[in-house]
Amino acid sequence: MYRYRQLKMLFLYLLLPFVLTGCWSSKEIEDLGMYTGMAIDIGQPAPVEKEFEMKGAEYSKHNKVMTTIQIVPMKTVRTKDKSNTGTNKPYLNVSGSGDSILEIFRQFSVRLDQPIIGHHLKVIVISSKLLRKQTIEQVTDFVLRDNDIRPSTKVYISQGEAKETLESSERNEVPSFHIAGMYRNQMRTSKVLDSVTLSKLDALMKTKKSFVLQNLVSGGGEIEFSGAGIIKGSSGHWIGNLNQEDAECLAWMTNNGKAGTIKAYDWDNQPLAYEIKSMKSKITPFVNEGKISFKVNLAVEGRLIETWNKNNIPSTNYYAEKTSQIVEEKLTQMIQRLMKKLQSTYKVDVAGFGQRLAIVYPSVWKQVKEDWDETFSRSEVNFTYDIKLTDFGSFTEKE
């Protein structure tokens, strides 16, 4: 028995070298051009392409789209693109124009010395100008079909050229990594919206519902989340923007807001800041004689974290009640501005009112879902608020 066990172990040891051979399809990272960011703009030849064309390097195309990829680390790929030489940045941005994104990617193969691969693509930024001309389904068709690109890739929209968001004035910063990590600040402000991944975007487009994408702006070598761009569900086009306060209110209404600050002015016209600790929203639909209406309740708890008024000491229930009233008035103004844009200016439901109607009144939803945005724009929406001031920070406790 003992000898049999020894022979069995010897057989296993001899077998190990044949089964532990590693990944047969592995590729050395030094042999690949990994791109981590992609920007998609309205079509126009990149400066280096114009120079190539002047020297006879041209092919038939109508320049419907420009695509920029951000390759990291830069030393993994070399290019003779003069616009990218003489830099100490840890990334390389390469731009090309053409009639499709795949065509542009294949054209990169005659400019770079290594094949590009999108396994580590973090962010895709699309220009709002392009989405005014082309539908989002057209622009994202390739990235949704390409097996190299992960469905967890985040998608954003930009005011101005999308490729500018992939530039940074910080010497050791990779912009695509920076953008991908900015969502972590949701714990500080609801101006940072939930990320829309490729998989989520695909689902949104299939439902034909209107939705928003976080808006990116660039300036001075920096980038900022600035509100949201609205995509009309029925057309697939960008139709306008929500500013930062609008985006914040939208996050609160949809229960996606994790934090935030409401800035207001008190009875002496001095600034005060109310820090939100929790906010819960409840949308209740009603159908009466064929008319659809909604009631929205916002329950907010927070603290007075800053006040410039030194004439009053925030230590009484009376002070707390006055402050809560001011905060409620300010929040009401913010919500009203958002609703005016949604119902009158753009006539879109991006706050989930239709979703609530479908749950509570499924038969009614079936009748109105084909033209829901228009129906929503005519629906009455009423708001109620429950504002609580729980404390005054570490200054004093409410009595």
C-alpha positions in Angstrom: 0.0 0.0 0.0 2.8 2.4 0.9 4.7 1.7 -2.3 1.4 2.3 -4.3 1.0 5.7 -2.6 4.6 6.6 -3.5 4.1 5.7 -7.2 0.9 7.7 -7.2 2.7 10.8 -5.8 5.5 10.3 -8.3 3.0 10.2 -11.2 1.4 13.4 -10.0 4.8 15.2 -9.8 5.6 14.1 -13.3 2.2 15.3 -14.5 2.5 18.8 -13.0 4.9 20.3 -15.6 2.5 19.4 -18.4 -0.6 21.0 -16.8 1.0 24.1 -15.3 2.2 25.6 -18.6 0.6 29.1 -18.0 -1.8 30.9 -20.3 -1.3 29.7 -23.9 -2.8 32.9 -25.3 -0.9 35.4 -23.1 0.8 38.4 -24.7 3.7 40.4 -23.3 2.6 43.8 -22.2 5.6 45.3 -23.8 4.4 44.1 -27.2 1.0 45.9 -26.9 -0.2 49.4 -27.1 -2.8 49.6 -24.3 -5.2 52.5 -24.6 -7.0 53.6 -21.4 -9.0 56.5 -22.7 -11.0 57.3 -25.8 -12.4 60.6 -27.0 -14.8 60.8 -29.9 -15.3 64.2 -31.7 -16.9 65.6 -34.7 -14.9 64.7 -37.8 -11.9 66.8 -38.9 -8.4 65.8 -39.9 -5.8 65.9 -37.1 -2.9 68.2 -37.6 -0.5 65.3 -38.3 -3.0 63.9 -40.8 -3.0 67.2 -42.7 0.8 67.0 -43.0 0.6 63.4 -44.1 -1.9 64.3 -46.8 0.3 67.1 -48.1 2.9 64.5 -48.7 0.6 62.2 -50.5 -0.4 59.9 -47.7 -4.2 59.9 -48.2 -7.1 57.6 -48.8 -10.8 58.0 -49.6 -12.8 59.2 -46.6 -15.4 61.8 -45.6 -14.1 62.5 -42.0 -17.4 61.8 -40.2 -15.7 61.3 -36.9 -12.4 61.9 -35.1 -11.2 59.5 -32.5 -8.4 60.0 -30.0 -6.9 57.2 -27.9 -4.7 57.6 -24.9 -1.9 55.0 -24.8 -0.1 54.1 -21.5 2.6 53.6 -20.6 3.9 55.8 -23.4 7.2 53.8 -23.7 5.2 50.8 -24.9 4.6 52.4 -28.3 6.5 54.7 -30.6 5.1 57.0 -33.3 6.5 59.5 -35.7 3.7 61.9 -34.9 5.5 65.1 -34.4 2.8 66.6 -32.3 3.5 64.0 -29.6 7.3 64.2 -29.4 9.4 66.1 -26.9 7.1 65.4 -24.0 7.7 63.9 -20.5 4.1 62.9 -20.0 3.4 59.3 -19.1 0.8 58.9 -21.9 0.6 59.4 -25.6 -2.5 60.7 -27.3 -3.0 59.7 -30.9 -5.8 61.2 -33.1 -7.2 60.1 -36.4 -10.3 60.9 -38.5 -12.4 58.8 -40.8 -15.8 57.4 -41.5 -15.9 54.8 -38.7 -14.0 54.2 -35.5 -12.8 50.8 -36.7 -11.4 52.4 -39.9 -9.5 54.9 -37.7 -8.2 52.2 -35.5 -6.9 50.2 -38.4 -5.3 53.4 -39.8 -3.4 53.7 -36.5 -1.6 50.5 -37.5 0.3 52.3 -40.2 1.4 54.9 -37.7 2.3 52.9 -34.6 4.8 50.1 -34.2 2.6 48.0 -32.0 -1.0 46.9 -32.2 -3.4 48.8 -29.9 -5.6 46.9 -27.5 -8.6 48.0 -25.4 -8.7 45.5 -22.5 -7.9 48.3 -20.1 -10.0 51.1 -21.5 -11.3 53.1 -18.5 -13.3 56.0 -20.0 -15.0 57.1 -23.3 -15.7 60.8 -23.7 -18.1 61.9 -26.5 -18.5 65.4 -27.8 -21.9 66.9 -27.5 -21.4 68.6 -30.9 -21.0 65.1 -32.4 -24.1 63.8 -30.7 -26.1 66.7 -32.1 -25.3 65.4 -35.6 -25.0 61.7 -35.0 -27.1 59.4 -32.7 -25.4 57.9 -29.6 -26.3 54.5 -31.1 -24.2 55.2 -34.2 -21.3 56.6 -32.2 -21.1 53.7 -29.7 -21.9 50.8 -32.1 -18.2 49.8 -32.5 -17.3 49.9 -28.8 -20.3 47.9 -27.8 -19.5 45.2 -30.4 -15.7 45.0 -29.8 -14.9 42.1 -27.5 -11.6 43.8 -26.4 -13.5 46.6 -24.6 -15.0 45.8 -21.2 -18.6 46.6 -20.5 -17.6 48.4 -17.3 -16.0 51.2 -19.3 -17.4 54.6 -18.2 -19.0 56.9 -20.7 -19.1 60.7 -20.4 -20.1 63.6 -22.6 -18.1 66.8 -23.1 -18.7 70.5 -23.8 -16.1 71.4 -26.3 -13.7 69.0 -27.9 -13.7 65.6 -26.2 -10.0 65.1 -26.9 -9.2 68.1 -24.7 -10.4 66.1 -21.6 -7.5 63.6 -22.2 -4.9 66.3 -21.6 -3.4 67.3 -18.3 -1.0 70.0 -17.0 0.2 67.6 -14.3 3.4 66.0 -15.4 2.9 62.5 -13.9 -0.9 62.3 -14.3 -2.8 60.1 -16.7 -6.0 61.9 -17.5 -8.1 58.8 -18.2 -7.1 57.3 -14.8 -7.9 60.7 -13.2 -11.4 60.8 -14.8 -12.2 57.2 -13.9 -11.4 57.9 -10.3 -13.3 61.1 -9.9 -16.6 59.2 -9.1 -15.2 58.4 -5.7 -16.0 62.0 -4.7 -19.7 61.1 -4.6 -19.3 60.8 -0.8 -18.6 64.6 -0.8 -21.0 66.0 -3.4 -24.0 64.8 -5.4 -22.7 66.9 -8.3 -20.8 63.7 -9.1 -23.5 61.5 -10.7 -23.6 57.7 -10.9 -21.3 56.5 -13.6 -22.9 55.2 -16.8 -21.0 52.2 -18.0 -21.2 50.7 -21.5 -23.5 47.9 -20.3 -25.8 50.4 -18.7 -25.7 52.7 -21.7 -26.7 49.7 -24.0 -29.7 49.0 -21.8 -30.8 52.7 -21.7 -30.6 53.0 -25.5 -32.6 49.8 -26.0 -35.5 51.2 -23.8 -35.7 54.4 -25.9 -35.9 56.4 -22.6 -34.3 59.7 -22.2 -31.3 59.8 -19.9 -28.3 61.9 -18.8 -24.5 61.5 -19.0 -22.1 63.3 -16.7 -20.7 66.3 -18.5 -17.0 67.0 -18.6 -15.4 70.4 -19.2 -11.7 71.2 -19.6 -9.7 74.3 -19.0 -6.2 75.3 -17.9 -5.0 71.8 -18.2 -7.6 70.6 -15.7 -11.0 68.8 -16.0 -14.2 69.1 -14.1 -17.5 67.4 -13.8 -20.1 70.1 -14.7 -23.7 68.9 -14.7 -25.1 66.5 -17.2 -25.9 66.2 -20.9 -29.4 65.1 -21.9 -29.9 62.4 -24.5 -33.4 62.3 -26.0 -34.6 58.7 -25.9 -36.7 58.9 -29.1 -34.0 60.4 -31.2 -30.7 59.4 -29.6 -29.4 62.9 -29.9 -28.0 65.3 -27.4 -30.5 68.1 -26.8 -29.0 70.2 -24.0 -27.4 70.4 -20.6 -28.3 70.5 -16.9 -26.0 72.7 -14.8 -24.3 71.5 -11.6 -27.2 72.4 -9.3 -29.6 70.7 -11.6 -27.6 67.6 -11.6 -27.3 67.6 -7.8 -31.1 68.0 -7.5 -31.6 65.2 -10.0 -29.4 62.9 -7.9 -31.4 63.7 -4.8 -34.8 63.1 -6.6 -33.6 59.7 -7.8 -32.2 58.6 -4.5 -28.7 58.5 -6.0 -27.4 61.5 -4.1 -25.1 60.5 -1.2 -24.1 64.0 0.0 -24.2 67.7 -0.9 -24.4 71.2 0.4 -27.2 73.7 0.2 -26.0 77.3 0.2 -28.4 80.0 1.2 -28.5 83.5 2.8 -30.1 84.1 6.2 -32.3 86.9 7.5 -29.3 89.2 7.8 -28.2 88.4 4.2 -25.3 86.4 5.5 -24.2 83.1 3.8 -24.8 79.8 5.5 -24.1 76.3 4.4 -26.3 73.3 5.2 -24.5 70.0 4.8 -26.8 67.1 3.8 -26.2 63.9 5.9 -29.1 61.9 4.3 -31.8 62.5 1.8 -34.6 60.2 0.8 -37.0 60.8 -2.1 -40.3 59.1 -2.7 -42.2 59.6 -6.0 -45.9 58.6 -5.8 -48.0 58.6 -9.1 -51.7 59.2 -9.2 -54.2 58.6 -12.1 -57.5 60.4 -11.8 -60.0 60.5 -14.7 -57.2 59.8 -17.2 -54.9 62.6 -15.8 -51.5 61.6 -14.5 -49.9 63.5 -11.6 -47.1 62.9 -9.1 -46.3 63.7 -5.6 -42.7 63.8 -4.5 -41.6 63.9 -0.9 -38.0 64.8 0.0 -36.9 64.0 3.5 -33.6 65.7 4.4 -31.4 65.5 7.4 -28.3 67.7 7.8 -26.3 70.1 9.9 -25.4 73.8 9.8 -21.7 73.5 9.0 -21.0 77.2 8.3 -22.5 80.6 9.0 -21.1 84.1 8.6 -23.7 85.6 10.9 -22.1 86.5 14.2 -25.1 88.4 15.5 -26.9 85.1 16.4 -25.6 82.1 18.2 -27.0 78.9 16.7 -28.0 77.1 19.9 -31.8 77.1 20.1 -34.7 75.3 18.5 -36.0 78.7 17.3 -32.7 79.2 15.3 -32.9 75.7 14.0 -36.5 76.2 12.8 -35.6 79.5 11.0 -32.6 77.9 9.4 -34.6 74.8 8.2 -37.1 77.2 6.7 -34.4 79.0 4.7 -32.9 75.7 3.6 -36.4 74.5 2.4 -37.0 77.7 0.5 -33.6 77.4 -1.2 -34.2 73.7 -2.0 -37.6 74.5 -3.4 -36.1 77.1 -5.8 -33.5 74.6 -7.0 -36.1 71.8 -7.6 -38.4 74.2 -9.4 -35.6 75.3 -11.8 -34.9 71.7 -12.5 -38.5 70.8 -13.2 -39.0 73.7 -15.4 -36.1 72.5 -17.6 -37.3 68.9 -17.6 -41.0 69.7 -18.3 -40.9 72.9 -20.3 -37.4 73.5 -21.9 -36.4 70.0 -22.9 -39.6 68.0 -22.3 -37.9 64.8 -21.0 -38.2 62.6 -18.0 -34.8 61.6 -16.8 -35.8 61.4 -13.1 -37.7 58.1 -13.1 -41.3 59.3 -13.0 -42.2 57.0 -15.8 -40.6 54.1 -14.0 -42.7 54.7 -10.9 -45.9 55.0 -13.0 -45.0 51.6 -14.7 -44.8 49.9 -11.3 -47.9 51.3 -9.7 -50.1 51.7 -12.8 -48.8 49.2 -15.4 -51.9 49.3 -17.6 -51.8 53.1 -17.8 -48.1 53.0 -18.6 -48.7 50.7 -21.6 -50.9 53.4 -23.0 -48.5 56.3 -22.6 -45.0 54.8 -22.8 -44.6 55.4 -26.5 -44.8 59.2 -26.1 -44.0 59.4 -22.4 -41.7 62.4 -22.5 -44.5 64.5 -24.0 -47.1 63.2 -21.5 -44.7 63.9 -18.6 -44.3 67.5 -19.8 -48.0 68.0 -19.3 -48.3 66.1 -15.9 -48.7 67.9 -12.6 -45.9 67.3 -10.1 -46.1 68.5 -6.5 -43.4 68.5 -3.9 -43.4 68.3 -0.2 -40.3 68.7 2.0 -39.2 67.5 5.4 -36.1 69.4 6.4 -34.4 68.5 9.7 -31.4 70.3 11.2 -29.8 67.7 13.4 -26.8 69.7 14.8 -24.6 72.7 14.4 -21.3 70.8 13.8 -18.8 70.7 16.7 -19.6 74.3 17.6 -22.6 73.6 19.8 -25.5 71.2 20.2 -29.1 72.1 19.5 -31.1 72.7 22.6 
